[in-house]
């Protein structure tokens, strides 16, 4: 793989060249059904479980320069376009036991409940068609990690990472680091877990970053400037109040939307996808947002989206995009969060993001860095795909690698037939969805 040769120098440490093991490990991520050391060693030519374990758990190569290069290469591939966006989200990794670094009872979206898991914050770069992770931060809860120095020591957590940082602080650091690396994205996208953090949105705004942040339905907004002020004392007695109060009454975004005229909704086509034309109904309003502390409220866009055919499915977002940003553009910006979800599906389904043997800080970062390398390779292959292969998916590329990398192949003809059959089914499904959509619209 010529691809890994670009990164080979990052894996050469004093007295040891691990670039060959890095190449084999990257191959194992594609070839093995699960990414345990034994499973990868069983399918990779000249694979060795012990060497894989040492490479991930003990080898002193530094993951940060590798991640920085991934970010630069991803930017050359996907950055600098009108639809380039950096989307931030977290992903959870259910784990048994207590030894894995960062593991604790916390919310896991994968299971839809609080359970034993690790949680990490990721930055994903997209151009509206392709996507790849460009940075990550492992979240360490206060309990039982940050408040237990001995436990951090056993897991190899560096001193600099033993100070508690919230997920939104990790997210802000990812954005800042991306800019320092020269990455070119037009805006930042986040979900409601970050949109509910006023300080996080203020920091993005102060840094000059345009954002689209999903918010929860109980998010408070003002339809007129709340003009925060310290109220005059009611009487001459007692100490005067120093706390700012709003001069107007807020309402939740859910309450606001209920008052919209039915004619206010505008139908927009966001994109053409494999499931047909993605149409949504959109309303935007200029609203004031105030956190109860700042001397002045901020005026941002409220973007409200509901699904065609499912008017009760509503998404609310805030954006500090310029005042004259067209409604369709705001809707497209809001829709870009789709790509981070796709990145997690691809990473966990095809690249070993969810299957690993990594207990320590070093091993977790080493493994996830290798997964990010694999996903960058997939993104490059999809961008460079020749005409006629527009439907080439991450799964297709992984299956091509399984067949073409050194191992027991099933035969090129069988591989081509399998991919052609899949593309035939995919085309038929696309045509079927379009026909169904046309029938609904005609009826």
Protein Blocks (a to p, Z undefined) as FASTA:
>chain_A
ZZlmmmmmmmpcehiafklmmmmmmmmmmmpmbfcfklmmmmmghiafklmmmmmmmocc
dfklmmmmmmmmmmmmmgoiaklccdddddddddedjkbghiacdddfklopacdddddd
dddddehlaccdfbdcddddfblklmmmklmmmnopafklmcccdfklmmmmmmmmmmmn
opacfbdcddfklmmmmklmmmmmmnopacdddddfklccdfbdfkiaddddfbfgdjdd
fbdcdfbdcddfklmmmmpcfklpccddfbdcfebpaddddddddddddehlambdcddd
ddddddehiamlccddddfbdfklcfklmmmmmmmmmmmmmmmmmmmmmnopmgccdfbf
mlmmmmmmmmmmmmmmmmmmmmmpcehilmpcfklmmmmmmmmpgcddebjklmmmmmmm
mmmmmmmmmmmmmmmmmmmmmZZ
